[in-house]
Structure formats: structure tokens, C-alpha cells
Amino acid sequence: MLYCSGMQHIGNIIADIRETQGITQQALAKKINTTQSAIARMESGNQNVSADMLKKISKALGKNLITLSPGTVNVSIEGGKKLTGIIETNTSKNGAVALLCASLINKNTTTLHHVPRIEEVHRIIEVLESIGVKVDWQGTTVVITPPKQFALDKIDEVAARKTRSIVMFIGPLIHQLKSFSLPQSGGCKLGSRTVRPHFYALENFGVNIKTTDDSFVVKVVDKRPAEIILYESGDTVTENALFAAAGRTNTTVIKYASANYMVQEVCAFLQLFGVKIEGVGTTTLTVTGVAHIDQAVEYTLSEDPTDSMFFLAAAIVTQSEITITRCPIEFLEIELLKLEKMGFKYKKTKPYFSHNCSTKLVDITTKPSKLKALHEKIHPSVYPGLNIDNLPFFAVIATQADGQTLIHDWVYEKRAIYFTELDKLGADTVLADPHRIYINGPTKLRATELICPPALRPATILLIGMLGAQGQSILRNIYSINRGYEKLVERLASLGASISYLDEF
């Protein structure tokens, strides 16, 4: 039997999978020969569940609930097959996480539409609920209602430590509390990803942050800076500074800000409250905040350029013709230009607007293409340069390009090392140092069995490589992929990929 907190965790998983698949409690009850009220009790954590019952529910939902915990989900891929059909770009993980954190600013109800059901989102919601926030999933809509007083002493430390995004609670909470502590954060393991730029940005607003062995201890005095310069042009650092400035009635100029897609998403959201932000899409943001943010708002999340880029890379490696709809073109322009110069052929529609009326979208149809390596190195930059999260896709693409490609991943100390995992799929790489890797192509990829690295983007390129490798591959422990991509296995299968979960009932 499973008891107490373990049962609550399993109950949450059952409810989430059931709702994602559009199955009612009554329909699930009929499948496993029980009652709707019994399902309700299980999902609320108020009924102990035997292993036999879990097996029945697992079969009904097509998920192994007994082993469905971080790092245990595996997939099988029969590679070397072309993809066909149409796939829609999902909404952004980074945007969703940022807006969930931003909702802490609002003393009223926040409604977010098209929220992706991914691990990173679940972790943030678990933290929100643990401190007293009411979170109600309604399909892909999340309704967030804050408590009169946050219970930081009851914070879910396990969930908080699994997400680096917990540091973005600080900017919103300084408008609600004068002192508090948060667990130190984790997330992707990509070298020394310091949070000190957050401290440097927030100290301008009177925020003093001390670190203990396991916590951030925060104390706040009211300071209203006229201008701040960010220590680095980071996405989450810029978002935290925006959160801090949004609740101050003076005007704050934020220099060396990130202009990336998730930051623009945060700007669009904060403007719903009457926060004035000039310079959106540039590196200088002028913010005039609002003293008391207390109004019901609704916002529809925008599309994720890294999701579009995943399917572009998958189509290139498998030599497939597919149509990817709702691609946020302004955040893919340099990537597409690099690919064009490599020989990639595609068509795109005229731009149209996303639901937020600001993000420009296009539909892209890929064509099988013969690629050649670029003479120049491929490297990321802050927006409008090549997106840091899109750079890894060029590593797997380069395995299919004629010539030698140099990829310079200067942002993270160790991420380029993960790219050498492609060698196990038949790639020919030479690691020059922790930042630079040479990839020789084209090479014929071969099937193999691998364990996902603990980093999102390097894990996804192994999956793409397996789609292009003839034969059966197995990719184990895909939790890191589930952190950022919703229903990726199912979406690939809808394009004709031979991919399935290795759940054993």
C-alpha cells in the first residue's frame, strides 16, 4: 500500500494524466471496474491504493504509475524513418514558469491559458500550492488565487530544489514580505550557473540575500532605484528585476536587459496590470510600476521557439517533409539563416499574430536537404542572436552536414561535453575544450542504448539522433526532456515516428 504524502503524489499524477487525456473520473472508474467516488478519493490522496489497483489504473491510462517518478521513464525508437504531417508549436516552458512566478505579484486571481503540462511547470505549481496558493487546472488553463498570507514555512522543499526557477520567487515576494527564506535551487546541471547576478540586480531594490548551506535568506528594505545595470544579460535575471520594478511606483531604467522571448512575455503580462514598460525587445527597459497590483487578469501564453527548433532539427536529420505551425519567427530568424546557408530548404507562410497580439508566427514546411558545414563557427548570443537553448540542435544537425562544423558553446562550462554523447550514435566529434567541439560529417547514425544526460537540450539532441539512426534505440531516464517538452513522444508518433514508452505493467 501507498500512504499519506506518497498517495497524494500518486493521486496528483493520476489526475494530471487523466485530465491531459480528456478522460473523466467516471470513464476511468468504468475502465477499472470501480466507482467515480473511489477515483475522486484516490486523486485527492484520501484513499490508500494497492499495487494491484495501480496496475489497473496504469493499463487504463497507458502509463506505469508504479515507476513513474523522475528518472525512470524510458522510450524505444525505431529510427531511420521519415516523418510526415503537421505539428503545432507548443507554448513556452520558460514563459510558463516565469508567469507562474509573476502571478505572486498579484493579490487577485490570475488566469493563464495554454499552459504546458510539463515537469518544470508541475514543480513550480507544487511549490505555489505548498505556500498557500490555490491552483486550479482546467484543461490547459490554470487559475491562480493567492492566499491572504503566504505560508513560506510550509514550502515544498523537495519540489523547490528540483527547479532553478525558484530564485524567481524573490522578485515578486519582496512586495508581499519583508523577510523570508527559500530553498536553494537546482534544475539542469550545466556547470556553475551562478545566481549572483540575481543578487546584484535585486540589491538595487533594497533586497539583501544571504546564502546558507541550503537556503536563500532574504531581507527587504524599500529602495527605489532610478537606474540599474544588470551584471549579465540573463533571461531570469531580467525577469526578477522586472518583478521588483513592477511593484515600485517610481520609474526604473534597467540596462543590459535580456530581450529574449520569455522576457517579452513577462513584459506583456505585467502591462495587463498597468505597469508601463518602454523598450520591450531591446536591452534597455524603462519600467514605471504600480503600488498595489490587485486585479483579475487573463493571459494566453505564446509559442516556444525551442519547440519549433526541435521539430526543424528532427525533420532535417530524418530528411523529412513536415509542416510546423505557429513558429515564433522573430526568435528563429538567425537560426533559419544559418540553416539556409548550410543548404536547408523550406517554405514559410506570411506572418500572423499569436493570441497575445504581439508575437509574430509563421508556418514552416521543411524539405529534404543536402547540407554542408559552415566555414564560420556557430555560437549563441543574447537576443537577437542565435538562442542559447537552440545551439545544441546544431550539434546533431552538423552530423549530417558535409565538412567540419565548429560549435562554440561559450555560455555553459560543461554543456559542450554532453555533445560528445553523439559519438555513441556514430557521430565524429572532437572536443577542443569544455566550450568548443568540432563535428565532422556527414556520418551515418547508428542505433544504440543511452541514458539521458541531466540537462534538457543535450538530452533532446540524442532523441533526434535516434530518430535518424537505422534500427532500434533505447533512451533511458527521460525526466530531463519531460522538464521542457510536453507529450513529445506522442507528438513524434503523430508524425509517423516509431517511438513508444517502455512501460512494463
N, C-alpha and C positions, 0 to 999 in steps of 0.2 A: 504493500500500500504506500501511497504518497500522502504526506500530511502537511498542514499549515502552509508555510511560505512556498514550499515546493509545489503544493497543489495549486496555490494561487498563480504561480508562474506557468504551470501547465495549462490552467484554466484560461489564462490570457492568450496563450498560444493557440488553443483550440478555437477561441472566439475570433481571433485575428484571421486564422486560416479559413474558418467557416465564412466569415463576412467577406473576405477577399474573393472567395469562390462563388459568392452570391447564394449560399445555402442557408436557409432559415433553421432555427433551432428545431422546429417541428420536423423539417425534412431530414435533418441529421438524426433525430430521435427515431424516425421511422426506419432509416437505414440500419441502425444498430439494435432495433427492437427494444427501445426504452421509451420514456416519456419526455415531453418537452420540458417539464419542470425539472426533471433529473439533469438534462443538459444545462439548464439555467443554473442549477446548483453547482454543477461541475465547473462551469465557466466563471462563476463568482468565487470559487475556492471554498465553497461551503459543503462539499461532499468529497469524501475520500474515494480514490479511484484505484481499482486493482490493475495489475499488469495486463490481465486478460481484457479488461474494458478498454485500456489504452490501445491494445492491438486492434480491437474492433473499430475504434474511432480512427486509428491510423489508416486502416483499409478504406474506411468510408471517405476520408479526406485526401487519401493519396500521399500522406506524409507520415514518416516514422516519428511519432511523438516521444517514444521511449529514448531515442538517441538524438532528438532534435535540440541540441544545445550547441553553443558556439564551438566551432572547430570540428564538428562531427559529420557534416553533410558532404557527401561525395557525389560526383557526376561521372557518367560514362559518355564518351563521344566517339562516334564512328565517323572519322574525318574523311577529307578528300571529296566531299560532296558540295555541289553548287547550291547556293541559296537563291530563292525566288520569292517574289511577293512584295508586300508593302508593310512597313513597320513605322509606327508613330513614335517620335521622340518623347521620352518621359520627362516629367518635371525634375527639377534640380534637387539633389541631396543637399548641396551646400546652401542653396536658397531656403529649403525647408527648415534645416537646422537653425539657420540664422533667424528666421522669422519666428520659430518656436521660442527662441531665446528672447527676441524682441517683444514678444507678447507679454513678458514680465513687466514691461513699462506701463502697460495699460491696466487701469483699475477696473475696466469694464470687459465685456465679452469680445473676444477676437475669434473670427471665423475664417479659417484658411481652407481654400478649395484646391483639389488636385494634389493632395499631399501624398508623396510616395510611401508605401508601406515597406520600409527598409530597416535594417538593423540599427543604423545610426539614429533614425527618427524614433524608433522604439525606445532606445536608451534615454534619449532626451525626455520623452514623454514619461518614462518611468521615474525619472528624477523630478519632473514637474509634479506628478501625482504624489510623490512622497513628501513634498513640502507643502501640500495642501491645495494645489491647483486641480480643478476639475477638468478633465479632458474627455470629451465625448466624440468617438469616431462615428461618423455617419457616411458609410461608403468610403469615398475618397476625401470627404470633408471632415475637418477637425474643428470642434468648437471648444474654446479655451476660456474658462471662467476662473479668475483669480480668487483667492481667499481674502478675507479681511486682514489676516495677518499670516505671513509666511512662516512655516514651521521648519526652519533650517536645521534644527536639532534632530529632525527625523529624516534627513535626506538619505536617499538610497545610495550608499557609498559604493556598492558594487557596480551599479549602473553608471554612476558618475565617473568612476575610474576607467571605464571602458571607452569613454569618449573624450577626445581633446577639446571638444566644443564646450565643455563645462566652464572653461575660462570666460566664455562669452556671457555667462550669467552675471559677471561682475558689473559691467556697464549698466544694465537695466536695474539691478538690485540696489545700486547706490542711491537711487531715487526713492527707495522704499525703506531702507535700513541704514543706520549709521555705523553698525558693526556687524560682521558675520564671518563665517568661515565656510570654505568649500573644499571637498577632497581634491587632491592633485589629480590631474587628468592623464589619460593615456591615448588610445586611438591607434592610428597607423604607426608602425615602428620604422621611422625613416631618419635614423641618425639623431643628432642633437637638435631637436626642434624646440628652441628656447621660447619661453613665454615672456621673457624680459621686455621685449618691445611693448607688450600689453601694459606692463607696469610703468614704463616710461611715458606711454601715452596717457594713462589714467591718472598719474600723479599730478598732471596739469589741472585736473578737476578736484584736487584735494583728496585723492584716494591713496592711502598707504597700504601696501600689500607686503606682508611678511610670509615667508615660506617656512613651514616646519617639515619634518620628515615625510608627512603625508597630507598636508593641508595648505591652503591659501588662507591666511588670516587677514581680513580686510577691515580697515577703519576709514571713516569718511568725515572730512570737514568741507564746508561749502566754499569752493573756489570757482571763479568764472573767468576762464582764460579768454583773451581776445584772439590769440593765435597759438597753434601748436604745430610742431613739426614731428612727424612720425619717425621713429628710429629706423623702421624699414617699411617699404610699401607692401605690407601684408594685407590679405583679404580680411581675416578675422580681427586683426589689429585695427583696421579702418572701421570695421563694424562696431567694435567695442567703443571706439572714440565717438562714432555717430550716436550710439546709445547714450553715452554720457552727455553729449552736447544736446540731445533731443529734449532732455528734461531741464535744461538751463535756459532762462528767458533771454539771456544776452546773445549776441552774435559771436560765434566761434569760427575762425578760419582754420581748417585742417589741411596742412600742406604735406606733400609726398604721400597722398592717399592712393589706395588701390582704386582703379576704375573698373575692376572686373565685374562679371555678370552678377555674382551674388551680392556685391556691394550696391550695384544699381537696383537690384531687387529690394534691398533694405531701404534705400532712399525712397523708392516708390511707395513702400509700406508706411514709412514714417510720415510721408507727406499726407497720408489719409487723416492724420491727427492734427494737421495744421502746421506741422514742422516745416519751416521754409529751408530748402536746400538748393543752393545755386552751384553750378559746375558739375552736375551729375554726368559721369562719363569722362571726367578729367581728373587730374591729380591734385586739384585744389578744390575743396568743398567748403562753401560758406553756409553755416548752419545757424538758424535762429530758432531756438527751441520753444517749448510750451511748458508752462509751470505745472499744470495738473492735467495729465493725459488720462481722460476718463470718458471714453465714448465707445459704443459698439461699432466695430468695423468689420468689413469683409474684404478679402483679397484672394485672387486666384494666382497660384504660383506659375512662374514662367518655365520655359523648357530648358533642358540641360545640354549645353554644347558638348560635354564629355560623353553623354549618352549617344548623341548623333555621331560623334567621332568613333565610338566603339563600333557602330554598325558600318561606318565608312571603312574602317580598318578590316573588319570581318569580310566585307564584300571584296576588298582588294586582295586579301590573302587567299580567298577561296575562288577568285576570278568569277565573281557573280554579278548579275544584274538585279538590283533591288531598288526600291524607292523608299527613301527615308523622309517622312513628312515632318513638318513643324520644326525644322532645324533653325536655331537662332544664328542667323548668318553673320551678324556683326561680330560674333565671338568665334567664328570659324574661318574668317576671310584669309588670314595669313596661312593657316593650315592647308586650306584648299589651294592657295597659290603655290606653296611648296610642292604639294602633290601634283599639281598641273605641270610644274617644271620637271617632275620625275616621270611624266608621261601618263598620269592618271586622267582618264576620260570620264566625263559626267555631264549631266544636264541639270539645270535648276530652273525653278519657276520664278515668276516675278514676286517680290517681297509682299507679305501681308502681315498684319499685326496679331500679336498674341492677345490673350484675354486681358492683360494688364494695359493694353493700348499703347505700349511703349516699345516692347521687344519686337524687332522685325524677324519674321520667319520666312523660310523658303522650303520647298520640297526638292530633294536631290535624288536623281536617278543615276546609279553607278553603271559603268560599262567595264567589261573585262579589258584589262590594260597591260601592256608590257612596260615595266618600269626600269628606269636607270637611276643610279645613285647620283645625288647632288655633289658637285665639287666642293661646295661650302658646307661647313658644319651645321648641324641642326641643333638649335638651343632654344630654351624658353626665355621669356621675358615678361615683365609686367604688361598688362593690357595697355595698348592694343597689340602687343607682341604675341608670339606663339604661347598658348596657355600651358602653364607648368604641368597641369594634370593631363594634357593631351600629348606631351612629349613622349611618354612611354610607348604610345601606339606606333610612333615612327620606328621604334626598335624592331617590332615584329614585321612591319611593312618593309623595312630595309632588308630583311632576309630574302625578299622576293624581287629586289632591285638589282640590276646588273651593275657591278662595281663595288666600291668601298664607301660606306657611309660612316661619318664621324658624328656621334651624338654626344653633346656636352651638357650633362645634367648638373649645372653648377649650383642649383638651389639646395639639394639634399646631399649630405656627405656620403651616403651609402646606397642610394637608390639605384645607381648605375650597376652596382654589383649584382642586384637582382636580375638585371637584363641578361646576365650570363647563363641563367637558367634555360634560356632559349637553346643553348648548346645541346641540352638533353633531348631537344626535339629535332636536332640535326642542323641547327644554325652554326655559322662560323663566326665567332666573335673573338675580339682581343681587347681585354680590359687594360687600358693605359694607366688609369689611376681611379680612385673612388668616384671621380666625376666624369671621366671620358671613356667611351667604349667605341671601338671600330667594329663594324658589321660588314662582312663580305657576302655578296650574293651574286646571282640567286642560288639558293640551296633548296633541295627537296626535303621538306619537313617529314619527319617520321613519327609514328605513334609511340607513346610511352606512358608511364605512370609517374605522376608528380604530386607533391604536396604543395599547396598554395603557400607562397610567402606571406608574412603577416602585414602586407601592405596592399592597398586596394588596386592601384593601377598596374603594378608589376604582376599581380595575380591575373588581371583580366587579359593581359597580352599572352599569357600561357594558354588561356582558354581559346583565344583567337588562333594561336599557333596550332592547337589541337584540331580546330575546325579545318585547317588546311592540310593536316597530316594524314596521309592514307593509312587506314587501319583503326583499331580501337585504342583509344587513350582513356586513362582514368585520372581525374583531377580531384584530389582529396582535400578535405577541410576548407570548404569554400566560404567560410564565415566572412573573410576579409572582402570577398566580392559582394556578398549579401549586404555588407555595410553601405554600399553605394548604388547598387543596381537592383531594381525591383523586378521580380519574376523573369530574370534574364534567361533561365533555362527554357521557360515556357515561350518566351518571345522568340528565341532562336528556333525552337521547334516549329513555331508558326511559319517560319521562313523555309522550312524543309530540312533543317539541321537534324541529324540523328543524334540526339542528346537526351539523356534521361537521368533522373536521380537514382543513386544506388541505395535505395531504402530497402531494408530487409524486414519483412513482417513475420 
